[in-house]
Amino acid sequence: PCRRSPTPRATFRARRSALVGAFGALASELMVGLSPDPKHVDRRSLELSALVLSAGIAEALIASVGGRAPAEAAELVAHLTALYTAAAAMATARAAS
């Protein structure tokens, strides 16, 4: 049978998904260090939060490239740091419950 090549859009989506997943995995590891108790965190909660936040920051960066920046870079970094810190605290609380 003849195999069709993936469309550029399908290729882009697959690549974007892989990159967001990889960034989310890295972010979850970094978030452990932001936890009030790094030895006791709910890893699943960290991974889920990191994936959602990573996808959001990817969208903000894409908007910036397209001339629709939601905020200045320093504000985005400060906001993301606060969100990562809150997610790490939430994962610690979940591990304790």
N, C-alpha and C positions, 0 to 999 in steps of 0.2 A: 504494500500500500504506500501511497505517496504521503509523506509527512509534510505538513505545512510549517513554515517558519513562524515563530511567534511574532505578533504585531509589535511595532515599536512601543505602543502603549502598554501591552502586556509585559514586555521586557522591562520597561520603566517601572511599572508597578511591582514586579517581582524584585527588582534591584532595590527599590525604595523600601520595600518590606524587609528585605534582608538587612539593609543598613540601619533602619529604625530598630530592628530586633537586636542587632549587634550593639548599637548605642545604648539601648535599654539594658542589656546585660551588663555593660560597663558601668552604666549609671547605678544599677542596683548594688554593684560592688562598692562604688564610691559612697553610696548612701549609708552603708554599714558604719562608716567612720563618722557620720553625722548623728548616729543614734546615741541616745542618752546611755544605753547599755549595749555596746556592740556585740557582746557575747550572747545576748538573748534577744534576737530579732526573729520575726516571722518572715522567713525568706520569700515565701510565696507572695506575701503582702508587698514586700520591697520590689520584687520582680514585676508585679502587676502595676504598682505605682510608677516605677521607672519606665515601663513601656508606654503608659498613657502620657506621662510627662515628656518623654522623648518624642513621641509623635506630635505633641503640641508644640514643642520647640522647633521641630522640623518645619511645621506649618508656618510658624512665625518667621523663620529664616527664609523660607520660600517667598513669603509675602514681602520681606525686606528686599530680596533680589528683584521682585516685580515692582518695586517702587511703592509698596503699600506697608511700610514698616509700622508695626503696631506700637513700637517704642524705640527709644535709643538703646544701643547695645548695653550700656551700663545698667539701665533699668531692667532689661531682660535678664541679664546675669544675676542681678540682685533678687529679682522675683523668682527665678528658677532656683537659686540657692535657698530661699525661704521655703519654696514648695518641696524641695528635696529634704530639707531639715524636718518639715512637718510630716512628710511621708515616712521618714526614718523613725520619728517619735511614734507615729501610728503603728508601725510594724513592731516596735518594742512593746507597746501597750497590748497589741494582739498576742504577742508571744507570752505575755504575763497572764493573759486571761484563759 
